[in-house]
Structures are given as structure tokens and as C-alpha cells.
Amino acid sequence: MRLYSVEVSQRAQKFLVKLDKTISERIEERLKKLKENPVPSDAKFIGREDSDKVFCYRIGDYRALYKLKDAEKIVLIAKIDKRPKIYSKF
């Protein structure tokens, strides 16, 4: 089984930089786990965008929206934010 690579969008990286270091490190550690298991049991399927599946992954008070690109074996972290804001304009 080939591992997935986890890529973080510029938008998500900007958000991580603004956070407290301990929180951003915790989020990054959880996101790294998506390499072995791109769809953990606590990830919610949101829908599809083109041929990619879109999921929401809960990390404490934060949510990460990511696209699963199965063909390329890529997990693209599109957006990270707190719960009420994450669902507004993806």
C-alpha cells in the first residue's frame, strides 16, 4: 500500500502561522496521520469537487477541510478554521 502525501494550501498555512505554536503543532501532527489513513473514522464526507472527495476533519476546536485526490495519492488540506467559519465559502 502506497502512502499518501499531505499537502497544505497557502490559505491553510497562513492560518497555522497565526495560531499559538502548541496548537499549530498539534494540528500538524494530526494532519500527518492522514498519510497512512486518508479517511479516518472521525472524518466526515462533505461531497465531491470534480473527481475529488472533500472531507472535514475535526482537530479539537478546529476543523480541516481537505480534498482526497485518489489518483495522485494526495491529501490536499484546503482550509483550516474554527467550526462556524470553516463551512463558509470553501
MOPAC internal coordinates of N, CA, C and O (Angstrom, degrees):
PM7 1SCF
backbone

  N    0.0000 0     0.00 0     0.00 0    0    0    0
  C    1.4499 1     0.00 0     0.00 0    1    0    0
  C    1.5340 1   110.18 1     0.00 0    2    1    0
  O    1.2310 1   121.24 1   -55.54 1    3    2    1
  N    1.3209 1   115.24 1   124.46 1    3    2    1
  C    1.4614 1   120.09 1  -179.35 1    5    3    2
  C    1.5245 1   110.13 1   -83.23 1    6    5    3
  O    1.2310 1   120.99 1   -44.37 1    7    6    5
  N    1.3270 1   115.71 1   135.63 1    7    6    5
  C    1.4608 1   119.86 1   178.22 1    9    7    6
  C    1.5211 1   110.66 1   -72.32 1   10    9    7
  O    1.2310 1   121.27 1   -27.98 1   11   10    9
  N    1.2991 1   115.18 1   152.02 1   11   10    9
  C    1.4630 1   121.38 1   174.08 1   13   11   10
  C    1.5220 1   108.24 1   -84.44 1   14   13   11
  O    1.2310 1   120.32 1   -25.69 1   15   14   13
  N    1.3205 1   116.99 1   154.31 1   15   14   13
  C    1.4654 1   119.09 1   171.43 1   17   15   14
  C    1.5275 1   106.92 1  -101.06 1   18   17   15
  O    1.2310 1   121.09 1   -36.50 1   19   18   17
  N    1.3380 1   115.52 1   143.50 1   19   18   17
  C    1.4561 1   120.53 1  -179.64 1   21   19   18
  C    1.5189 1   108.24 1  -104.09 1   22   21   19
  O    1.2310 1   120.45 1   -59.61 1   23   22   21
  N    1.3268 1   116.74 1   120.39 1   23   22   21
  C    1.4611 1   121.85 1   178.41 1   25   23   22
  C    1.5254 1   108.62 1  -115.82 1   26   25   23
  O    1.2310 1   120.87 1   -40.45 1   27   26   25
  N    1.3262 1   115.95 1   139.55 1   27   26   25
  C    1.4622 1   121.13 1  -177.95 1   29   27   26
  C    1.5232 1   108.78 1  -112.45 1   30   29   27
  O    1.2310 1   120.44 1   -53.91 1   31   30   29
  N    1.3302 1   116.77 1   126.09 1   31   30   29
  C    1.4644 1   121.14 1  -179.89 1   33   31   30
  C    1.5284 1   110.17 1   -66.90 1   34   33   31
  O    1.2310 1   120.71 1   -18.60 1   35   34   33
  N    1.3364 1   116.24 1   161.40 1   35   34   33
  C    1.4710 1   120.90 1   178.79 1   37   35   34
  C    1.5251 1   110.32 1   -59.70 1   38   37   35
  O    1.2310 1   120.73 1   140.01 1   39   38   37
  N    1.3118 1   116.22 1   -39.99 1   39   38   37
  C    1.4668 1   121.65 1  -179.56 1   41   39   38
  C    1.5317 1   110.57 1   -59.42 1   42   41   39
  O    1.2310 1   120.54 1   134.64 1   43   42   41
  N    1.3269 1   116.57 1   -45.36 1   43   42   41
  C    1.4641 1   121.13 1  -179.99 1   45   43   42
  C    1.5315 1   110.74 1   -69.26 1   46   45   43
  O    1.2310 1   120.24 1   141.94 1   47   46   45
  N    1.3363 1   117.14 1   -38.06 1   47   46   45
  C    1.4620 1   120.47 1   178.63 1   49   47   46
  C    1.5243 1   111.26 1   -63.34 1   50   49   47
  O    1.2310 1   120.39 1   138.12 1   51   50   49
  N    1.3318 1   116.86 1   -41.88 1   51   50   49
  C    1.4662 1   120.98 1   178.42 1   53   51   50
  C    1.5139 1   110.47 1   -59.53 1   54   53   51
  O    1.2310 1   120.51 1   138.76 1   55   54   53
  N    1.3291 1   116.62 1   -41.24 1   55   54   53
  C    1.4587 1   121.29 1  -179.82 1   57   55   54
  C    1.5297 1   110.45 1   -64.81 1   58   57   55
  O    1.2310 1   120.31 1   137.03 1   59   58   57
  N    1.3338 1   117.01 1   -42.97 1   59   58   57
  C    1.4694 1   121.46 1  -179.64 1   61   59   58
  C    1.5281 1   111.74 1   -62.63 1   62   61   59
  O    1.2310 1   120.71 1   141.88 1   63   62   61
  N    1.3309 1   116.24 1   -38.12 1   63   62   61
  C    1.4745 1   120.86 1  -178.67 1   65   63   62
  C    1.5286 1   110.48 1   -63.73 1   66   65   63
  O    1.2310 1   120.07 1   144.79 1   67   66   65
  N    1.3218 1   117.47 1   -35.21 1   67   66   65
  C    1.4696 1   121.49 1  -177.71 1   69   67   66
  C    1.5295 1   112.68 1   -74.54 1   70   69   67
  O    1.2310 1   120.42 1   159.66 1   71   70   69
  N    1.3309 1   116.80 1   -20.34 1   71   70   69
  C    1.4683 1   120.52 1  -176.66 1   73   71   70
  C    1.5246 1   111.99 1   -76.72 1   74   73   71
  O    1.2310 1   121.31 1   -17.17 1   75   74   73
  N    1.3395 1   115.10 1   162.83 1   75   74   73
  C    1.4525 1   122.08 1   171.64 1   77   75   74
  C    1.5271 1   108.28 1   -58.81 1   78   77   75
  O    1.2310 1   120.15 1   -38.85 1   79   78   77
  N    1.3312 1   117.32 1   141.15 1   79   78   77
  C    1.4607 1   121.82 1  -174.22 1   81   79   78
  C    1.5369 1   112.81 1   -56.63 1   82   81   79
  O    1.2310 1   120.10 1   137.24 1   83   82   81
  N    1.3147 1   117.41 1   -42.76 1   83   82   81
  C    1.4710 1   119.26 1  -178.03 1   85   83   82
  C    1.5262 1   111.32 1   -65.58 1   86   85   83
  O    1.2310 1   120.25 1   142.50 1   87   86   85
  N    1.3305 1   117.13 1   -37.50 1   87   86   85
  C    1.4684 1   120.83 1   179.21 1   89   87   86
  C    1.5281 1   110.25 1   -68.89 1   90   89   87
  O    1.2310 1   120.41 1   134.55 1   91   90   89
  N    1.3292 1   116.83 1   -45.45 1   91   90   89
  C    1.4728 1   119.19 1  -178.90 1   93   91   90
  C    1.5277 1   110.62 1   -64.38 1   94   93   91
  O    1.2310 1   119.96 1   144.02 1   95   94   93
  N    1.3400 1   117.68 1   -35.98 1   95   94   93
  C    1.4690 1   120.21 1   177.84 1   97   95   94
  C    1.5273 1   110.50 1   -65.94 1   98   97   95
  O    1.2310 1   120.44 1   140.24 1   99   98   97
  N    1.3341 1   116.76 1   -39.76 1   99   98   97
  C    1.4658 1   120.33 1   178.76 1  101   99   98
  C    1.5280 1   110.44 1   -63.71 1  102  101   99
  O    1.2310 1   120.81 1   137.32 1  103  102  101
  N    1.3266 1   116.05 1   -42.68 1  103  102  101
  C    1.4684 1   120.39 1   178.67 1  105  103  102
  C    1.5270 1   110.18 1   -63.14 1  106  105  103
  O    1.2310 1   120.45 1   135.16 1  107  106  105
  N    1.3341 1   116.75 1   -44.84 1  107  106  105
  C    1.4716 1   120.39 1  -179.57 1  109  107  106
  C    1.5284 1   111.33 1   -62.30 1  110  109  107
  O    1.2310 1   120.26 1   140.96 1  111  110  109
  N    1.3290 1   117.12 1   -39.04 1  111  110  109
  C    1.4679 1   120.42 1   178.36 1  113  111  110
  C    1.5298 1   110.92 1   -62.06 1  114  113  111
  O    1.2310 1   120.66 1   136.45 1  115  114  113
  N    1.3313 1   116.35 1   -43.55 1  115  114  113
  C    1.4694 1   120.11 1   178.65 1  117  115  114
  C    1.5265 1   111.09 1   -64.71 1  118  117  115
  O    1.2310 1   120.46 1   140.73 1  119  118  117
  N    1.3394 1   116.72 1   -39.27 1  119  118  117
  C    1.4644 1   119.95 1  -179.20 1  121  119  118
  C    1.5283 1   111.32 1   -66.91 1  122  121  119
  O    1.2310 1   120.07 1   146.73 1  123  122  121
  N    1.3343 1   117.48 1   -33.27 1  123  122  121
  C    1.4696 1   120.99 1   178.87 1  125  123  122
  C    1.5247 1   111.13 1   -62.64 1  126  125  123
  O    1.2310 1   120.60 1   150.43 1  127  126  125
  N    1.3355 1   116.46 1   -29.57 1  127  126  125
  C    1.4667 1   120.55 1  -179.47 1  129  127  126
  C    1.5284 1   111.76 1   -66.29 1  130  129  127
  O    1.2310 1   120.43 1   161.67 1  131  130  129
  N    1.3331 1   116.79 1   -18.33 1  131  130  129
  C    1.4721 1   120.49 1   179.25 1  133  131  130
  C    1.5285 1   111.80 1   -69.11 1  134  133  131
  O    1.2310 1   119.97 1   165.14 1  135  134  133
  N    1.3486 1   117.67 1   -14.86 1  135  134  133
  C    1.4721 1   120.61 1   177.46 1  137  135  134
  C    1.5253 1   110.88 1   -61.27 1  138  137  135
  O    1.2310 1   120.88 1   133.52 1  139  138  137
  N    1.3459 1   115.93 1   -46.48 1  139  138  137
  C    1.4626 1   120.19 1  -178.62 1  141  139  138
  C    1.5216 1   112.40 1   -80.98 1  142  141  139
  O    1.2310 1   121.08 1   142.66 1  143  142  141
  N    1.3369 1   115.54 1   -37.34 1  143  142  141
  C    1.4570 1   120.02 1  -177.48 1  145  143  142
  C    1.5352 1   108.76 1  -132.42 1  146  145  143
  O    1.2310 1   119.80 1   -89.69 1  147  146  145
  N    1.3345 1   117.99 1    90.31 1  147  146  145
  C    1.4666 1   120.68 1  -175.14 1  149  147  146
  C    1.5249 1   114.55 1   -67.61 1  150  149  147
  O    1.2310 1   120.14 1   163.54 1  151  150  149
  N    1.3416 1   117.33 1   -16.46 1  151  150  149
  C    1.4660 1   119.91 1   177.85 1  153  151  150
  C    1.5297 1   108.83 1  -130.14 1  154  153  151
  O    1.2310 1   120.55 1  -101.44 1  155  154  153
  N    1.3477 1   116.56 1    78.56 1  155  154  153
  C    1.4649 1   118.46 1   178.35 1  157  155  154
  C    1.5251 1   111.14 1   -67.21 1  158  157  155
  O    1.2310 1   120.53 1   -15.37 1  159  158  157
  N    1.3191 1   116.59 1   164.63 1  159  158  157
  C    1.4652 1   120.43 1  -175.45 1  161  159  158
  C    1.5339 1   112.68 1   -63.22 1  162  161  159
  O    1.2310 1   120.15 1   155.34 1  163  162  161
  N    1.3434 1   117.32 1   -24.66 1  163  162  161
  C    1.4682 1   119.09 1  -179.89 1  165  163  162
  C    1.5312 1   113.69 1   -94.03 1  166  165  163
  O    1.2310 1   120.15 1  -169.38 1  167  166  165
  N    1.3156 1   117.33 1    10.62 1  167  166  165
  C    1.4742 1   120.78 1   174.89 1  169  167  166
  C    1.5254 1   108.13 1   -89.97 1  170  169  167
  O    1.2310 1   120.50 1   -41.82 1  171  170  169
  N    1.3210 1   116.64 1   138.18 1  171  170  169
  C    1.4618 1   120.56 1  -179.45 1  173  171  170
  C    1.5231 1   109.61 1  -105.65 1  174  173  171
  O    1.2310 1   121.07 1   -47.69 1  175  174  173
  N    1.3251 1   115.56 1   132.31 1  175  174  173
  C    1.4660 1   120.97 1   176.36 1  177  175  174
  C    1.5229 1   108.11 1   -74.90 1  178  177  175
  O    1.2310 1   120.48 1   -56.10 1  179  178  177
  N    1.3364 1   116.70 1   123.90 1  179  178  177
  C    1.4680 1   121.97 1  -177.53 1  181  179  178
  C    1.5322 1   110.40 1   -96.88 1  182  181  179
  O    1.2310 1   120.61 1   138.80 1  183  182  181
  N    1.3228 1   116.43 1   -41.20 1  183  182  181
  C    1.4579 1   120.09 1  -178.75 1  185  183  182
  C    1.5192 1   110.21 1   163.44 1  186  185  183
  O    1.2310 1   121.22 1    19.10 1  187  186  185
  N    1.3118 1   115.27 1  -160.90 1  187  186  185
  C    1.4655 1   119.97 1   179.45 1  189  187  186
  C    1.5175 1   110.66 1  -121.44 1  190  189  187
  O    1.2310 1   121.46 1   -32.35 1  191  190  189
  N    1.3232 1   114.81 1   147.65 1  191  190  189
  C    1.4626 1   121.33 1   172.01 1  193  191  190
  C    1.5224 1   105.23 1  -131.24 1  194  193  191
  O    1.2310 1   120.13 1   -67.26 1  195  194  193
  N    1.2861 1   117.35 1   112.74 1  195  194  193
  C    1.4658 1   123.65 1  -170.05 1  197  195  194
  C    1.5310 1   107.63 1    57.33 1  198  197  195
  O    1.2310 1   119.78 1    56.88 1  199  198  197
  N    1.3265 1   118.02 1  -123.12 1  199  198  197
  C    1.4674 1   119.55 1   179.82 1  201  199  198
  C    1.5314 1   111.21 1   -99.46 1  202  201  199
  O    1.2310 1   120.23 1  -176.17 1  203  202  201
  N    1.3376 1   117.16 1     3.83 1  203  202  201
  C    1.4599 1   121.44 1  -177.78 1  205  203  202
  C    1.5270 1   110.97 1   -92.25 1  206  205  203
  O    1.2310 1   121.22 1   -35.72 1  207  206  205
  N    1.3226 1   115.27 1   144.28 1  207  206  205
  C    1.4635 1   120.40 1   173.97 1  209  207  206
  C    1.5241 1   107.32 1   -91.43 1  210  209  207
  O    1.2310 1   120.49 1   -39.47 1  211  210  209
  N    1.3418 1   116.66 1   140.53 1  211  210  209
  C    1.4575 1   121.41 1  -179.45 1  213  211  210
  C    1.5324 1   108.75 1  -111.94 1  214  213  211
  O    1.2310 1   121.34 1   -49.52 1  215  214  213
  N    1.3438 1   115.05 1   130.48 1  215  214  213
  C    1.4574 1   121.58 1  -178.14 1  217  215  214
  C    1.5221 1   110.73 1  -125.85 1  218  217  215
  O    1.2310 1   121.21 1   -23.05 1  219  218  217
  N    1.3308 1   115.29 1   156.95 1  219  218  217
  C    1.4578 1   122.40 1   172.99 1  221  219  218
  C    1.5228 1   106.64 1  -117.21 1  222  221  219
  O    1.2310 1   120.58 1   -49.88 1  223  222  221
  N    1.3241 1   116.49 1   130.12 1  223  222  221
  C    1.4587 1   122.71 1  -175.82 1  225  223  222
  C    1.5233 1   108.79 1  -120.58 1  226  225  223
  O    1.2310 1   120.46 1   -57.49 1  227  226  225
  N    1.3172 1   116.72 1   122.51 1  227  226  225
  C    1.4659 1   121.29 1  -177.46 1  229  227  226
  C    1.5202 1   110.56 1   -85.68 1  230  229  227
  O    1.2310 1   121.11 1   -50.06 1  231  230  229
  N    1.3484 1   115.48 1   129.94 1  231  230  229
  C    1.4629 1   121.83 1   176.69 1  233  231  230
  C    1.5275 1   106.32 1  -132.87 1  234  233  231
  O    1.2310 1   120.21 1   -89.13 1  235  234  233
  N    1.3133 1   117.21 1    90.87 1  235  234  233
  C    1.4651 1   121.13 1  -176.65 1  237  235  234
  C    1.5202 1   110.65 1    62.67 1  238  237  235
  O    1.2310 1   120.55 1    53.51 1  239  238  237
  N    1.3328 1   116.55 1  -126.49 1  239  238  237
  C    1.4731 1   121.42 1   178.91 1  241  239  238
  C    1.5211 1   112.10 1   -81.37 1  242  241  239
  O    1.2310 1   120.12 1   175.87 1  243  242  241
  N    1.3212 1   117.37 1    -4.13 1  243  242  241
  C    1.4620 1   121.81 1  -174.44 1  245  243  242
  C    1.5168 1   110.99 1  -107.36 1  246  245  243
  O    1.2310 1   121.55 1   -19.27 1  247  246  245
  N    1.3257 1   114.64 1   160.73 1  247  246  245
  C    1.4600 1   121.53 1   175.85 1  249  247  246
  C    1.5238 1   107.67 1  -129.52 1  250  249  247
  O    1.2310 1   121.04 1   -35.32 1  251  250  249
  N    1.3253 1   115.62 1   144.68 1  251  250  249
  C    1.4596 1   121.24 1   174.41 1  253  251  250
  C    1.5251 1   107.20 1  -118.05 1  254  253  251
  O    1.2310 1   120.52 1   -55.52 1  255  254  253
  N    1.3243 1   116.61 1   124.48 1  255  254  253
  C    1.4599 1   120.99 1   173.56 1  257  255  254
  C    1.5194 1   106.73 1   -94.65 1  258  257  255
  O    1.2310 1   120.60 1   -51.46 1  259  258  257
  N    1.3066 1   116.45 1   128.54 1  259  258  257
  C    1.4667 1   118.04 1   179.47 1  261  259  258
  C    1.5204 1   111.81 1  -140.11 1  262  261  259
  O    1.2310 1   122.56 1   -25.52 1  263  262  261
  N    1.3325 1   112.71 1   154.48 1  263  262  261
  C    1.4641 1   120.64 1   177.78 1  265  263  262
  C    1.5151 1   108.16 1  -105.09 1  266  265  263
  O    1.2310 1   121.17 1   -42.68 1  267  266  265
  N    1.3103 1   115.37 1   137.32 1  267  266  265
  C    1.4521 1   121.14 1   177.59 1  269  267  266
  C    1.5221 1   108.00 1  -102.93 1  270  269  267
  O    1.2310 1   121.14 1   -68.47 1  271  270  269
  N    1.3260 1   115.43 1   111.53 1  271  270  269
  C    1.4639 1   121.02 1   178.77 1  273  271  270
  C    1.5320 1   107.06 1  -100.01 1  274  273  271
  O    1.2310 1   121.23 1   -90.88 1  275  274  273
  N    1.3294 1   115.26 1    89.12 1  275  274  273
  C    1.4620 1   120.60 1  -174.36 1  277  275  274
  C    1.5228 1   113.54 1   -60.72 1  278  277  275
  O    1.2310 1   120.06 1   137.88 1  279  278  277
  N    1.3188 1   117.48 1   -42.12 1  279  278  277
  C    1.4665 1   121.00 1  -176.49 1  281  279  278
  C    1.5283 1   111.53 1   -60.72 1  282  281  279
  O    1.2310 1   120.55 1   138.99 1  283  282  281
  N    1.3514 1   116.56 1   -41.01 1  283  282  281
  C    1.4677 1   120.73 1  -178.33 1  285  283  282
  C    1.5196 1   113.11 1   -93.75 1  286  285  283
  O    1.2310 1   120.60 1   176.99 1  287  286  285
  N    1.3598 1   116.46 1    -3.01 1  287  286  285
  C    1.4692 1   121.77 1  -177.32 1  289  287  286
  C    1.5372 1   110.55 1    57.91 1  290  289  287
  O    1.2310 1   120.98 1  -131.30 1  291  290  289
  N    1.3308 1   115.73 1    48.70 1  291  290  289
  C    1.4685 1   121.48 1  -179.38 1  293  291  290
  C    1.5225 1   109.91 1  -122.98 1  294  293  291
  O    1.2310 1   121.13 1   -43.80 1  295  294  293
  N    1.3246 1   115.45 1   136.20 1  295  294  293
  C    1.4599 1   122.37 1   170.11 1  297  295  294
  C    1.5222 1   105.25 1  -107.41 1  298  297  295
  O    1.2310 1   120.20 1   -68.93 1  299  298  297
  N    1.3277 1   117.23 1   111.07 1  299  298  297
  C    1.4666 1   121.42 1  -177.83 1  301  299  298
  C    1.5225 1   109.32 1  -101.87 1  302  301  299
  O    1.2310 1   120.91 1   -68.13 1  303  302  301
  N    1.3195 1   115.87 1   111.87 1  303  302  301
  C    1.4627 1   121.45 1   177.58 1  305  303  302
  C    1.5243 1   106.82 1   -78.37 1  306  305  303
  O    1.2310 1   120.27 1   -71.81 1  307  306  305
  N    1.3214 1   117.09 1   108.19 1  307  306  305
  C    1.4605 1   121.21 1  -173.99 1  309  307  306
  C    1.5237 1   112.15 1   -86.29 1  310  309  307
  O    1.2310 1   120.65 1   140.36 1  311  310  309
  N    1.3414 1   116.36 1   -39.64 1  311  310  309
  C    1.4647 1   119.13 1  -173.20 1  313  311  310
  C    1.5221 1   109.89 1  -154.27 1  314  313  311
  O    1.2310 1   120.76 1   -38.17 1  315  314  313
  N    1.3303 1   116.16 1   141.83 1  315  314  313
  C    1.4640 1   121.98 1   174.41 1  317  315  314
  C    1.5193 1   106.67 1  -129.20 1  318  317  315
  O    1.2310 1   120.44 1   -47.52 1  319  318  317
  N    1.3290 1   116.77 1   132.48 1  319  318  317
  C    1.4651 1   120.11 1   178.85 1  321  319  318
  C    1.5210 1   109.30 1  -166.89 1  322  321  319
  O    1.2310 1   120.66 1    -3.13 1  323  322  321
  N    1.3176 1   116.35 1   176.87 1  323  322  321
  C    1.4667 1   119.83 1   175.12 1  325  323  322
  C    1.5252 1   108.75 1   -75.81 1  326  325  323
  O    1.2310 1   120.97 1   -16.84 1  327  326  325
  N    1.3221 1   115.76 1   163.16 1  327  326  325
  C    1.4549 1   121.13 1  -170.34 1  329  327  326
  C    1.5256 1   116.70 1   -51.35 1  330  329  327
  O    1.2310 1   118.27 1   126.23 1  331  330  329
  N    1.3311 1   120.90 1   -53.77 1  331  330  329
  C    1.4804 1   116.81 1  -174.46 1  333  331  330
  C    1.5352 1   112.99 1   -65.27 1  334  333  331
  O    1.2310 1   120.32 1   150.02 1  335  334  333
  N    1.3218 1   116.99 1   -29.98 1  335  334  333
  C    1.4750 1   120.05 1  -175.12 1  337  335  334
  C    1.5277 1   113.00 1   -83.57 1  338  337  335
  O    1.2310 1   120.30 1   154.05 1  339  338  337
  N    1.3169 1   117.03 1   -25.95 1  339  338  337
  C    1.4749 1   120.21 1  -171.98 1  341  339  338
  C    1.5237 1   112.72 1   -62.17 1  342  341  339
  O    1.2310 1   120.38 1   146.61 1  343  342  341
  N    1.3385 1   116.88 1   -33.39 1  343  342  341
  C    1.4613 1   119.35 1  -175.08 1  345  343  342
  C    1.5174 1   112.93 1   -85.81 1  346  345  343
  O    1.2310 1   119.85 1   168.03 1  347  346  345
  N    1.3322 1   117.89 1   -11.97 1  347  346  345
  C    1.4561 1   119.33 1   178.45 1  349  347  346
  C    1.5200 1   109.58 1   -77.31 1  350  349  347
  O    1.2310 1   120.66 1   -48.63 1  351  350  349
  N    1.2928 1   116.35 1   131.37 1  351  350  349
  C    1.4717 1   126.03 1  -179.36 1  353  351  350
  C    1.5268 1   114.33 1    30.70 1  354  353  351
  O    1.2310 1   121.80 1   -85.79 1  355  354  353
  N    1.2899 1   114.16 1    94.21 1  355  354  353
  C    1.4639 1   122.44 1   178.67 1  357  355  354
  C    1.4888 1   107.89 1   -79.63 1  358  357  355
  O    1.2310 1   120.10 1   180.00 1  359  358  357

